[in-house]
Amino acid sequence: MTNLTNNVTPTWTAMLHGADYNPEQWRHRPDILEEDIRLMKLAKCNVMSVGIFSWVSLEPEEGVYTFEWLDQVLDRFAANGISAFLATPSGARPAWMSAKYPEVLRIEKNRVRNLHGFRHNHCFTSPVYREKVEIMNTLLAERYSDHPAVIGWHISNEYGGECHCDYCQEAFRGWVKAKYNNDLEQLNRAWWTTFWSHTYTDWSQVESPAPHGETQVHGMNLDWRRFVTDQTVNFCRHEIEPLRKVERLLPVTTNFMEFFEGLNYWKFADLLDILSWDSYPTWHDLDGDGMQGAKIAMMHDIVRSIKQQPFLLMESTPSLTNWQPISKNKRPGMHLLSSLQAVAHGSDSVQYFQWRKSQGSSEKLHGAVVDHAGHEHTRVFRDVQDVGQALEQLQTIRGSQVKAEVAVIFDWENRWAVNDSQGPRNSGIGYEQTVLDFYREFWKRGIAVDVIDMEQDLSKYKVVVAPMLYMVRDGVGASFEKFVSSGGTLISSYWSGIVNENDLCFLGGFPGPLRKVLGIWSEEIDGLHEGERNRIIPNAGNSLSLEGEYAVQDLCDLVHLESAQALATYGDDFYAGRPVLTVNSFGEGEAYYVAARTRDHFLGDLIEGIADRAQVTRTLTTVLPQDVTAHARVQGDSEFVFLQNYSGETRSVQLDDRDYSDLLSGDNIVAGSSVELESFGIRVLKRAVTV
């Protein structure tokens, strides 16, 4: 097997700007293909992703290859200074393959095989599909790895889904055999199968979850999800191997999706040279653009944090989508703001789906740089030109880093487990929203955040936030203790420390391995009905200066103090007066426990106090207006500050006591000045790094 652990460094030296390009849809219109080049240059696009769904155009029948059209496209790119991410076309197989080899089609969890259609309707385990992918990718590597236009490999497209065929069942059995040392009794204990007499007596009885079969063994559900990720990663590795056997090695990426639950993206970290993702916010929705801005920022930070390096925004829409419940146009300014938001959080590219609107089929009405009108005289095209111009002015930012002193834990396996927990609130446990609520309070204050899984090194952070860490894997409790005892600040919350990695409850009292560092014992948790409330009453003179009252909803954890101290108590119900916010001094640091889900501005006041107490660095030391945030990237002795306005009104931002230069306008700004941000406006300011 080819060694894929040594990452290939990207060779491009510019910020990338481009789109998914589907010239195979327009081979009958050579005039359009020629016009595309003119428009790409006019839009200041320097890269295109090609070949993503081109398999049938490259192999119209088995063993018959028609690469000539792709040769012409790439040659045309090279002659015009345009680069390409060349895709492996496994995301959609040809109809001839499905007809001749039906085993390549997925079997769903109901055990029914799919018909040909859609995309990603293939089995990652199928020997035939793997063979066909290897042949195609080998030919692509041999033909195009040395092409001057090709700068990287775009592996498949938006991996996702699962297959329950016989091949996958056998692979799953092999996976669990390896995990449990070929010991069926060990598996039974880990999955707690004596419940409802579900004990396995032969490996052949192990099957994937099914709606008409087993779904109530939580350890099995969890291991199935792990297997699906591992099998997808294995398939991705299989795709990459032929690309590593040629002389000129190119960096590889695959495009992730927004908060996609089906795959643990951390498992791709060592396989891919650079990470990328597809961003499709619902701007101007009823939640408000401030909430949407924080949500998308969090996903940017996840992708950046996985490899701790710049990433690529592989897809976004220049206008609207056609698959969201409401497809709304971006208001003036929002396209530049949302594009440069990605750059602020670590992206070295802004790319779109799609370059030119399809004339027919599913995505014919999806936003594109070039509309059906076919020319540059549109508002959307001008917005894209503005982004291209801005990226040209921001070349010095490429490769720069985001320096975070705060980490928020958003762990995929914990997410799977907590959403399957069947606990106090089955109408919606709200894990994802809870993590976002904590994250957003740092985002609003212009505090840089890494978003990590629970097993990462914590030593570089001042504050680590671990909301609803229902699952605590082996060693994580000790890691938290080491972090806090060395002077770090930990924030944990209700519904934490409940189960181990097999989804087995900890014995001896919750929060299990976190009990020592948090200094509390959780006796029980109360679920509240919709509209039902409790109150938080801060203790007088508390160390965070919390005052007044705060509302509580959904979940109330009833805890006992061990070594911790109460900072606030419940105001109502039979547990009035019981601790709801605690702090435990542990070594040189502190560990906070938030025992209830809150409303109003409690989290804001909490994070404000803890950030000050931990001396966390803010991008600006001044107070930011509502729906305005500031984030920075660092390169050498220069710092690049992105001031972003997510409101529909003009906002004034007071700068601190440093001199700035505006990279987009060229203006110099003296220390202590204030700057104006138009509605949905953004300014990129350069300043010297302070020691």
N, C-alpha and C positions, 0 to 999 in steps of 0.2 A: 504493500500500500504506500502511495506517495505521502511524504511528510508534509502536512499542511499547517504545522504549528508555527513555522517561521513566516511572519507577516511580510507582505510585499508593500513597500512604501510607495504611495502615489507619486507620480512624476509631474503632474500638472502644477503650474506655478501661478495660476490666476483663480480668482473667485469664479465659480461656474454658474452659468445661466442658460437654461434650456428647457427641454420638454421631452415627453414621450412622442416619438415620431413613427408613423405607420405608413411608410411609402408603398407597402405592398397593396394597400387599399386603392392606390392611385396609379398603378402601373399602366392602366389604359389611358392615362392622361399625362403624358410627358411634359406638357406645358405647365401643369400644376407643379410637378416636381422641380422644374427649373425655377418657377416663381417662388417656391418655398425657400430656395437658397437666398434670393434677393430679400425676402421678408425676414428670414433669420438674421441676416446681417443688419437689416434696418432695426430690428428689435434688440440688437446687441446680444444675441444668443451665441454662445460659443461651444455648446455641447448638446447632443441629442441622444436619447436612449432608443435604440433600434432593435428590431427582431424579437420583441417580447412575445408576440403571438403570431409568429411567422412560420411555424413548422410546416404547414401544408404548402406554403409558398416556397419553402426550401426543399421539401420532399413531397411532391404532389402524389406520388405513388411509391410504394415500398422499394427502396434502393435506387430510386431515380431522383437525382439532385439538380436543382436549378438555382445555383448561387449567383448567376450572372447579374441579376437585377440588384442584389445586395452589393456586389463588386462595384457597380456603377454608382450606387448611393454613397458608399464610403469613399470612392475616388473623388466624387464631387465634393464631399465634405473636406477632404484633405486639400483639394485645390483652392478651397475658399476659407481655410483657417478654422474649420469647425471640427470639433472632436466628437467621439462617440463612445458611449457605454454600449457594448454589444451584448445582447441578452442571449441566454440559453432558453430555447422556446418551450420548455417543459410545462409551462402554465396552461397550455391548451393543446391537446393532441389532435392529430388529423382524424377525420371520420373513417378513413380506410383502416386505420389502426384499431379503432374501436370495433369495427365490423369483423376484422380478421382475428383479432386477439381480444375477445370480450373480457378477459381477466384483468386488463389494464383499467377497467372501469370500477369505481368504488362500489362496495356493498355498504349500505347505511346501517345504523344501529338496529334497525328493524329486520336486518338480514335480507333485504331486497337489493339486488344489483341495479345500479342506475343505468339508464339509457345514455347514449351519446348526447352531449349537450353542455351548456354553460362552460365553465373553465374550472381548473383544479378538480376535475372530476376523475382523478386517477389514483391508483393505489401506489403508495410509496414503497411497498414491499414486493410488488409484482416483478418476477425475474425478467419477463418480457419487456416491461416498461423500462426497467433499469438498463437492459441491454440496448434498447432503442435510444435512450437518452445518452448512453455512453458513446454510441456510434455517432450521433449527431454532434455532440460536444467535441469529440475528437476531430471531426471534420472542420468544425468552426475554429478550433484552436490551431490546427495545421494551416488553415487557409488565411486566418485573419490576425493571429497574434502579433505578426510583424507589420501589420498595416499601419501606416503613419497616422491615420485618423483615430484608431482604437486606443483608448487610454485606460480601459477597465472592463471587467466582465460584470454584467448585471445578471445574477443567477436567478432564473425563473421569475416569478412575480407573486408577491404577497402570499407566501406559503400559508396554508391553513387547511383545516378539515381533517377527517379521520376515516379510516376504512376498517371494516369488520369482516373481511373475507377470510377464507381458510388460511391463506398465507399470513395474514396479519394475526390471526388467532394463534398460529403456531409460533410466530415471532414473539408475541406477547408471553406465551408460555415459556419460551426460551429466556426472555428478559427476566421474568419473575424467578425462574430457576436459578439464574445467575445471581440475582439480588439476594435470594434466600438460601444460597449455598446448596441448592438441590435438596433442600430439607423441607418437605411438605408440612411437617409439624411447625417449623419456624414460620412459614407463611400463614398457617392457620392462627398462630398466636398473634402475629403482627396484624392480621386482618380481623381478629376477634370473631372468627367464624362460628364459634359455638352458639352465638346469638341466633335465635330462630332455627337452630339445627342446620346451619349452612356449612358445616365442616366439610372440607375437601378430602377425599380418600384416594384420589388419583389425579395426576397432573392433567389428564385429558378433560377433567371436569372444569378446569379454569377457563373462563371465557370473558370476553369484554362485556361491559355493562349493556343492557338491552331494555327497552321499554316493556317488553313482554317477558323479561327475565330478571336478572339480578341488578338492583340499583341501590340497595340499602346497606351494603357493606362499604362503609366509607373509606376504609383502607384500600380496598380494591379500586374504587373510583379514583382515588388519588394516584395509585400506581398506574392505572390506565392512562391518566393524563400525562404522567411522567414518561410513560412509554411512547405516547404519541409525539411528544416533543423529541425524545431521543431518536425515534424512527425518522422524523422529519429532518433532524440534524444529520442523521446518517445518510439520508437521501441527498441532502445538500452537499455533503462531503463527496458522495458518489458523483455528483454533477461536477464538482470542482476538480477532481483528480485528473481528468484528461487535460484540463487547462493548465495544470502544473507540470505536464510532461514535455512541453515545448521549450525552446531555448529562451525566448523572451517572456518573462513572467509579468503578468499584469495584475493589479489589485482586484480583488473580488468583493462584491457586496450583494446583498439581497434586501429588498425593501420591506420593512416592517409596517405594521398597521397600528392605528391609534388605540392604545389600551387593549389590544387584542388578547382575549382571555385564553384562547386555545393553545398557545405556545408560550413556553417560558423563554423569552428572548435572551436571558442571561446565558443560556446553554449554547448560543451561537457565537459567543464572544471570541473564543480562541480560533474559530474556523474562518471568520471573515476578516479581511484586512481593514475595511472601513465600513461603518454602519450607516444605514440610510433608512428613511421612513417616509410614509405618505400622509400628509396632513390635510384634513378636510374639516375645518371648524364650521360650526353653524353660527357664523357672525350675525349679529343683529337679531338674535332670538330673544325669547321672553326672559331668559335668565340674565341678560345684559352682557355687554361686551367685556366688562371687567371680569366676570366669572369665566367667560369663554377664553379670554386672554390668559388667565391663570391656568386653566385646564390644559391648553395647548403648550404653554410654557413648561408645565410639568412633564408632558410627554417628550418635549425637546430635551429636557434635563435627564430623563430616563435614558434616552438613546446616547446622549453624550457620556453619561456616567458609566455605562456598561464597559466601555473601553478606555474611559478617561482621556478622550481625545476628540478633536473636531469630527463632525459627522456630515452627512449630506441630506438636504431636503430633496428627496428624489421625486416626489409628486406633490402638487397642490393645484388648486384651481385658480386660474386668473380671473374668474368671474363667479360662476355658480356651479353646483353639481346638478345631476338629474336623478339622484337616487335617495336623497334625504327627504323626510316627510314634507318639508317646505324648502324649496330651492330659491334662496334669496340672493339678489345681486349685492356685491360689495359696494358700500357707500364710498363716495370720493375720499381718497386718502387711505382707505383700509387695505388696499392691495399692497401698497408700499410698506405700510405699518406691519401687516402680518408677515410679509416676506422678510423684512429686516428683523422682526422678532426672532425668527429662526436663526439668523446670523448672530444676534445678541446672545443667544443661548448656546452657540457653538457650531452652527452650520457654516460650511464653506461653499454652499451652493444654494441656489433657488431654482427649482425645476418644476415643470407643470405637467399635469395631464389635462389636456393634450395639446399638441402643436396645432393641428388642424381638425376641425370637427368632421366626424364621419358623416357620410351622406345617408347611411342607413344603419339599422340594427340598434342594439340596446343603448349605446352611448352617443347616439347621433345628436342629442340635445344637451350633452354635457359641455360645460364651458371649455373654451380653447383659446389659444392666442389668436388664431385665424378663424374667423366665423365663416358661416356658409356664404356670406357675401364675397369672401375671397380676397379682401384687400386690407390695407393698413389704416383705413379711415374710420376707425371705431374707438370708442372710449376705452375698451379693454386693451386694445393694441397699444394705445398711448400709455396706459398704466404699466404694461409690460416694458415698454421702452424706458419709463421712469425707473423701474427696478434695475434694468440693464445699465442705465447711466449711473445709478447709485453704486452698484457693485463695482463698476470701473473706478469709482472714486474711493472705494474701500479696500483696494488691493492689499494694503499694508496689514489688514486685519487677518488675512488668510493664515491659517495655522496657529493663531493665537489661542490662548487657554482661558478657561473660566476657573477662577480660584474660589472655591466654596469652603466655608468654615462650618456649614450646617449640612447635615444629611437627614433626609426623610426616608424611612424604610417603606417601600412598596414592593412586597414580595409575592411572586406569582404563585408559589406553592401554598403560601398562607392564604392567598386569595381563593384558590381552589377549595381549600379546606374550610375556610370560614363561610363561604357561600353554600357549602354542602352540610353545614353543621347541624341543622335542624334544632336550633336552640331557642332563645327567648323572643326572637322576632323574625318569624318566617315570612312575614309580609314584606320584608326588605331589611336585611341586616346592615346594608349601607357601607360596606368596607371601602369601596372606591371613593365615594363621596366624602367619607370621614378623613381619609388620607389627603384628599384635595383640600378639604377645609383647613387642615393644619398647614399644608404647603402654601396655600393662598395667603396666609397671614405673613409669611416671610416674603413672598412675591410682592405683596402690596407695599412692603417697607424697603424694597430694593435690596434684599439680602440674597446673595447667591446660595443656591441649594444644589447638592447632588442628591439624586433619587436612586437609592441602592436596594439590593436585597439584603437579607439579614446576616449573611455570612461574610460580608466585606470587612476589610480592615478599617477600624474606626479611629485610628490614632491621630489622623490629621485634622479631625473635626473638634470644634468647641461644643457643639450641640448636636445630639442625635435624637430624632423623633421617631418613635415606633408605635403608631396608633393601631389598636385592635390586632396586636400580634398574637392572635389566637393559637397559631402553631409556633412552637419554639423548637427548632432543630437542635440536635446535640452540639454542645459547645457554645451556643449563642448566649446562654445565661452567663457563662464564665467570661465571654467576650465583653458583655455589658458591664460586668463587675470590674474588669480590668480597666475599661474605658472610664468609668465613673471614679474609681479609686485613684486614677492618674490625674484627676482634675476636670474631667468632662462633665457635661450636663445631659442627663437622659430625661426624655419626656415619654411616658407610656400612658396607656388609657385602658378603660373598661374592655372586657372581653379579650384579655391578653393572658398568655401563659396557661392555656386550657389543655392543649393536646401536644403530643410529640410528633415526630415526622411521619408516623404511621396512623395519625389521627386517633391515638389512644389517649384518654384523659390522664393527666398527671394525678397520682395518688399523694395524699398527705397535705393537700390544700393548694388552692390557686393563689397567686399566679405561677405555680410550679417553679421552674428554674429562675424566675424573676423575683421571687418572693424576698430573697435576701437583699438584693440591691434596692428594691422598692420599699422594703421595710413594712409591708402590709400583708394581711391575709384577707382574701376575698371569700366571704361565706356564701353569698348568693347574689343573683342578679335579677332585677325586676324589669319586665317589658311593659312599656306604656302604650296605651291605645293612641290612635291618631287624635290629635287635639288635646290629649291629656298632658299636663305639665307638672313639674316640681320646680323648686327654686334652689339657687346657690346663694348662701349667705356668707360672705367673706368674714373671717375673724378680724377683729380690730387689731390694727398694727401689724398685719401680716407682711412678710418680707417682700411681696410683690406689689404692695400698695394697691391691692384690689379693693374697690369700694362699691357700695350700693347692693343691688340684687341682680341676679342673672336667671334666665329661664332655662329649664331642662326639659328634654323630650326623649322619647323612644326607649332609652336604656338607662337604668340606674344600678350601679354596682354597690353592694353593701359590704364595706370593708372594715376590718379591725386594724388599729394601729399596733405595730410591733416596735420597730425602731424609728418609724416615721413620725412626723408631726403634722397635724391638720392645719391647713391654711384657710379652709372654708368647709361649711357643713350644709347638709340638706335642710330645706326650710319646711317641708311638708311630709305628710303621710306617716306611717308608723316608724319610719327611719329618720324623721326630723331630728337634727342634732348630730347625726352620724357623719363621718368625714366624707367629703366629696372631692376635695383637692388636698393632696398631701405632698410633702417633701421629705426626703430621707438624706441626711448627710452621710456620705459613704466614702471613706478615705478623704481625698482632696476635693471630691466633687459632690454633685447633688443629683438625686433622682426624683422626678415629679410624677405623680399619678393622678390622672383626670378620670374620676370614677363615673362620669355621666356624659351623655351627649348633650351638647349645649346649643343654645340659640343666642340671638342678640350679638353683642360684641365681646362675649367672654373670651373666646380664643384670641381675639386681637389684643385684649388687655393682658392676657396670659403671656403671649409671645412677646409683646412689647417689654414686659417686665423681665422675662427670662433672657431675652436678647441683650438688654442693657446689663443685666447682672453678669452674664457670661462674656461681656465685651465683644460681641459679634460685630464684625465690620459691615457697614452699610455702604452701598455704592455712593450715596450722598448722605452727608450728616444732617442735612436739612429735612424738614417735614414735607412729604410728597402730597400733592392734592389727591382728592378722590379719583379713582380710576386712572391714575398716572403711576407708572413705575419706572425704575431705572436699573439697568443691568450692564455689566462691564465684562470685557475680555482684555487680557493682558498679554503683551508681547514685548519682552525685554524691559526697557525702562519706560514704556508707553502703555497707557491704559485708555481703552476706548469705551466711552459711556453712551449707552443707548437710552435716551429719554423717550418714553412711549406714552401716548395719550389714548386710552381706550374709551373715552367719552365722546359724545357728539357735540361737545362745546369746547371753546378755546380755554386752555389752562395755562397759568403762569407758574413756572418752577423756579424757586430760589436756589441758586448754586451756592457752593461752599467757598472757602477762601483760597481756591486754586485758580490759576489761569487756564483757559480752555481755547481750543480752536475747533470750529465747526467743519467737519470733513466734507459735508455736502454743499454748504454755502461758501466756504472759504473764509468766513468771518472769524476774527479773534474776539474772545470774550474775556473781559477782565474779572479778576477774583471778586466774588460777592455780588455779581450781577444776577438778574433774573432773566429767564428766556421764556418766550411764548411758544406754546404748542397749539397748532390749529386742531380742530376736531379730527380725530383719528390721525393725528400728526406724529411724526418721529424726527428726532434730531440725533445725530451721531457726533459726539464731542470727544476730542483727544486731550489728554492731560498727562503730566508726568507722574510716574509712580512715586508715592511717598514711602519712605522707609519707616 
